[in-house]
Amino acid sequence: MQVNIELTDTYGGEANYSWVNRKSFDIDDKASTLSIVRKAKALLGVSGTRANRRENYGDMIALWGLDGNCVVMFITFEN
């Protein structure tokens, strides 16, 4: 499974995209959500941060306000 990640700024509580950092990686289809999030954070250099709000939509995970910063990380999946 391919995992695509985007880290961008927010404005007014919404993704702003005035800057964006995108990465992708392959991972086993049976990988846990926790391991996917950890690898995504490591690739973007934000390991050890905590999200103020976490939303899991099944096909996308959104991590809002990492360590209180005005950012959001979107994690999406492709088969």
C-alpha atoms as a printed R data frame, in Angstrom:
   type eleno elety resid chain resno       x      y      z
1  ATOM     1    CA   MET     A     1   0.000  0.000  0.000
2  ATOM     2    CA   GLN     A     2   1.247  3.487 -0.792
3  ATOM     3    CA   VAL     A     3   0.799  6.203  1.816
4  ATOM     4    CA   ASN     A     4   0.776  9.884  0.799
5  ATOM     5    CA   ILE     A     5   1.315 12.593  3.392
6  ATOM     6    CA   GLU     A     6   0.947 16.360  3.313
7  ATOM     7    CA   LEU     A     7   1.938 18.828  6.015
8  ATOM     8    CA   THR     A     8   0.612 22.349  5.535
9  ATOM     9    CA   ASP     A     9  -0.293 25.452  7.486
10 ATOM    10    CA   THR     A    10  -3.778 26.384  8.640
11 ATOM    11    CA   TYR     A    11  -5.678 29.640  8.668
12 ATOM    12    CA   GLY     A    12  -8.959 30.045 10.502
13 ATOM    13    CA   GLY     A    13  -9.016 26.349 11.360
14 ATOM    14    CA   GLU     A    14  -8.799 25.212  7.722
15 ATOM    15    CA   ALA     A    15  -5.909 23.943  5.605
16 ATOM    16    CA   ASN     A    16  -4.318 26.984  3.956
17 ATOM    17    CA   TYR     A    17  -1.656 25.552  1.584
18 ATOM    18    CA   SER     A    18   0.451 28.721  1.524
19 ATOM    19    CA   TRP     A    19   3.241 26.154  1.923
20 ATOM    20    CA   VAL     A    20   3.088 22.365  1.780
21 ATOM    21    CA   ASN     A    21   5.507 19.499  2.317
22 ATOM    22    CA   ARG     A    22   4.534 16.264  0.526
23 ATOM    23    CA   LYS     A    23   6.055 12.793  0.861
24 ATOM    24    CA   SER     A    24   4.990  9.239  0.100
25 ATOM    25    CA   PHE     A    25   6.121  5.787  1.179
26 ATOM    26    CA   ASP     A    26   5.175  2.136  0.811
27 ATOM    27    CA   ILE     A    27   4.105  0.050  3.776
28 ATOM    28    CA   ASP     A    28   2.631 -3.388  4.363
29 ATOM    29    CA   ASP     A    29  -1.155 -3.618  3.914
30 ATOM    30    CA   LYS     A    30  -1.484 -5.048  7.427
31 ATOM    31    CA   ALA     A    31   0.365 -2.171  9.116
32 ATOM    32    CA   SER     A    32  -1.386 -0.605 12.085
33 ATOM    33    CA   THR     A    33  -2.621  2.969 12.060
34 ATOM    34    CA   LEU     A    34  -0.104  3.806 14.783
35 ATOM    35    CA   SER     A    35   2.852  2.554 12.741
36 ATOM    36    CA   ILE     A    36   1.670  4.494  9.679
37 ATOM    37    CA   VAL     A    37   1.354  7.729 11.688
38 ATOM    38    CA   ARG     A    38   4.772  7.224 13.295
39 ATOM    39    CA   LYS     A    39   6.458  6.669  9.923
40 ATOM    40    CA   ALA     A    40   4.676  9.672  8.385
41 ATOM    41    CA   LYS     A    41   5.761 11.930 11.250
42 ATOM    42    CA   ALA     A    42   9.344 10.672 10.993
43 ATOM    43    CA   LEU     A    43   9.496 11.396  7.252
44 ATOM    44    CA   LEU     A    44   8.329 14.970  7.792
45 ATOM    45    CA   GLY     A    45  10.574 15.572 10.794
46 ATOM    46    CA   VAL     A    46   7.833 16.013 13.377
47 ATOM    47    CA   SER     A    47   8.382 12.852 15.443
48 ATOM    48    CA   GLY     A    48   7.430 13.259 19.078
49 ATOM    49    CA   THR     A    49   4.752 15.873 18.444
50 ATOM    50    CA   ARG     A    50   1.169 15.454 19.600
51 ATOM    51    CA   ALA     A    51  -1.923 16.460 17.688
52 ATOM    52    CA   ASN     A    52  -4.558 18.637 19.342
53 ATOM    53    CA   ARG     A    53  -7.195 16.904 17.226
54 ATOM    54    CA   ARG     A    54  -7.068 13.620 15.321
55 ATOM    55    CA   GLU     A    55  -9.669 12.558 12.767
56 ATOM    56    CA   ASN     A    56  -9.782  9.134 11.107
57 ATOM    57    CA   TYR     A    57 -12.064  8.939  8.073
58 ATOM    58    CA   GLY     A    58 -11.043  5.390  7.115
59 ATOM    59    CA   ASP     A    59  -9.329  6.412  3.880
60 ATOM    60    CA   MET     A    60  -7.645  9.492  5.387
61 ATOM    61    CA   ILE     A    61  -6.189 10.518  8.735
62 ATOM    62    CA   ALA     A    62  -5.926 14.199  9.680
63 ATOM    63    CA   LEU     A    63  -3.709 15.398 12.526
64 ATOM    64    CA   TRP     A    64  -4.487 19.009 13.489
65 ATOM    65    CA   GLY     A    65  -2.361 21.401 15.534
66 ATOM    66    CA   LEU     A    66   0.812 19.390 16.067
67 ATOM    67    CA   ASP     A    67   2.230 20.665 19.372
68 ATOM    68    CA   GLY     A    68  -0.112 23.656 19.230
69 ATOM    69    CA   ASN     A    69   1.234 24.929 15.904
70 ATOM    70    CA   CYS     A    70  -1.071 26.079 13.123
71 ATOM    71    CA   VAL     A    71  -0.466 23.037 10.924
72 ATOM    72    CA   VAL     A    72  -2.336 19.977  9.699
73 ATOM    73    CA   MET     A    73  -1.027 16.656  8.429
74 ATOM    74    CA   PHE     A    74  -3.147 14.664  5.989
75 ATOM    75    CA   ILE     A    75  -2.363 10.969  5.534
76 ATOM    76    CA   THR     A    76  -4.085  9.234  2.590
77 ATOM    77    CA   PHE     A    77  -3.858  5.700  1.247
78 ATOM    78    CA   GLU     A    78  -3.610  4.174 -2.241
79 ATOM    79    CA   ASN     A    79  -3.761  0.478 -3.084
